[in-house]
Amino acid sequence: MPPNIRRVAYIYPVGVNPIYLHSVETAALSLGAQIVAMPVSDAAGMKAAIEAFAAEPNGGLLQTPGIADTASLELIPLAAHYRLPAIYGRRFLSANGGLLSYDSDPAEWVRGGLTYVDRLLRGAKVSDLPVQYPTKFRLVINLTTAKALGLSVPTSILLRADEVIE
């Protein structure tokens, strides 16, 4: 988190339980930041909410994976326009101009799904299959966007990244 970020808009769809909100608030508290819960229902609502949020300084955005891909793509130019650093939950958003994304590896999803199909075809009962959670995550940083926002990404973070877009 850049040192000047003190408020983070946590953007999630209206009508969806923001299940990660408490965890995000706890993490923000340890960093000295405040989370502003921002439920949005459509692109116009998202634009109005971000415009109001950006009226105060030292803000950043955190987009939940529950936001539709098309709405997420609309968030990228809004974040750039208001010069708000933003973190996204899907790699393709960093590839399309988002600053940073952190998500689970889709190849792992496919492997896990194929393993389940194989086990089911071999006679396993669904109730016997364990719940699986992702174990591999990808950090993608878009340096072009970072430079446009006037941010310098520390080398230690760049070395941890799975992909750096220049």
FIKOLFI-540621 format. One line per 10 residues: number of its first residue (from 0); their letters; for each residue x negated, y negated, z of C-alpha. Coordinates in pm, whole numbers, always signed. Example, Ala and Ser with C-alpha at 12.3 -4.5 7.8 and 13.67 -1.06 7.14 Angstrom:
# residues 2
0) AS) -1230 +450 +780 | -1367 +106 +714 .
This chain:
# residues 166
0) MPPNIRRVAY) +0 +0 +0 | -143 -339 -89 | -219 -534 +230 | +39 -803 +157 | +339 -567 +129 | +560 -612 +432 | +901 -520 +289 | +988 -222 +71 | +1320 -181 -109 | +1426 +183 -91 .
10) IYPVGVNPIY) +1645 +222 -399 | +1895 +509 -408 | +2231 +581 -578 | +2554 +470 -413 | +2744 +768 -275 | +2433 +980 -230 | +2306 +1053 +119 | +1958 +894 +138 | +1810 +1204 +304 | +1453 +1070 +303 .
20) LHSVETAALS) +1539 +728 +442 | +1452 +810 +804 | +1115 +958 +703 | +1041 +658 +484 | +1133 +417 +765 | +907 +605 +1007 | +614 +593 +765 | +673 +224 +692 | +682 +141 +1061 | +338 +296 +1107 .
30) LGAQIVAMPV) +211 +71 +825 | +374 -243 +961 | +632 -262 +684 | +1010 -288 +688 | +1236 -73 +468 | +1532 -241 +307 | +1788 +25 +209 | +1922 -64 -133 | +2207 +152 -264 | +2277 +78 -632 .
40) SDAAGMKAAI) +2559 +197 -856 | +2457 +73 -1200 | +2196 -127 -1391 | +2367 -462 -1322 | +2384 -387 -950 | +2021 -281 -948 | +1915 -600 -1126 | +2111 -820 -883 | +1978 -634 -578 | +1616 -655 -694 .
50) EAFAAEPNGG) +1653 -1022 -786 | +1781 -1098 -435 | +1510 -881 -278 | +1236 -1051 -481 | +1343 -1395 -358 | +1138 -1326 -44 | +762 -1265 -71 | +554 -956 +4 | +789 -692 -134 | +750 -358 -306 .
60) LLQTPGIADT) +985 -95 -446 | +1030 +274 -375 | +1259 +456 -617 | +1413 +783 -502 | +1423 +1079 -740 | +1806 +1062 -724 | +1814 +755 -949 | +1899 +859 -1307 | +1611 +855 -1555 | +1771 +582 -1766 .
70) ASLELIPLAA) +1819 +359 -1462 | +1463 +429 -1355 | +1339 +313 -1695 | +1533 -10 -1645 | +1364 -54 -1308 | +1015 -74 -1463 | +1061 -409 -1644 | +1244 -550 -1340 | +951 -457 -1115 | +710 -614 -1366 .
80) HYRLPAIYGR) +920 -931 -1405 | +936 -990 -1029 | +577 -867 -982 | +682 -597 -736 | +453 -296 -696 | +670 +14 -732 | +632 +385 -664 | +836 +631 -868 | +924 +996 -824 | +856 +1110 -1182 .
90) RFLSANGGLL) +537 +1113 -1392 | +701 +988 -1712 | +787 +662 -1537 | +417 +585 -1482 | +355 +675 -1845 | +620 +417 -1940 | +471 +130 -1739 | +545 +219 -1378 | +261 +150 -1135 | +241 +482 -956 .
100) SYDSDPAEWV) +426 +812 -941 | +405 +1099 -698 | +602 +1411 -774 | +597 +1787 -762 | +444 +1973 -1054 | +707 +2082 -1313 | +490 +2378 -1416 | +529 +2506 -1059 | +910 +2474 -1091 | +905 +2684 -1407 .
110) RGGLTYVDRL) +677 +2950 -1259 | +897 +2971 -949 | +1213 +2998 -1157 | +1063 +3266 -1379 | +952 +3462 -1074 | +1307 +3453 -939 | +1453 +3565 -1274 | +1204 +3852 -1286 | +1288 +3960 -931 | +1663 +3939 -998 .
120) LRGAKVSDLP) +1632 +4142 -1320 | +1441 +4405 -1123 | +1731 +4437 -881 | +1657 +4193 -599 | +1958 +4043 -424 | +1989 +3666 -430 | +2031 +3664 -52 | +1691 +3832 -17 | +1504 +3565 -211 | +1339 +3302 +7 .
130) VQYPTKFRLV) +1396 +2932 -37 | +1094 +2783 -209 | +961 +2431 -180 | +700 +2267 -400 | +342 +2301 -286 | +161 +2117 -566 | +213 +1746 -622 | +79 +1503 -882 | -37 +1146 -829 | -35 +934 -1145 .
140) INLTTAKALG) -164 +576 -1148 | -113 +330 -1431 | -414 +97 -1422 | -273 -127 -1695 | +26 -201 -1473 | -197 -246 -1168 | -404 -506 -1353 | -90 -685 -1475 | +24 -708 -1112 | -319 -832 -1002 .
150) LSVPTSILLR) -387 -518 -798 | -718 -340 -772 | -690 +29 -699 | -965 +155 -468 | -1199 +415 -614 | -1110 +654 -333 | -747 +652 -454 | -845 +684 -820 | -1054 +990 -736 | -752 +1154 -571 .
160) ADEVIE) -527 +1086 -869 | -435 +1374 -1098 | -403 +1131 -1386 | -508 +771 -1443 | -342 +585 -1731 | -551 +305 -1880 .
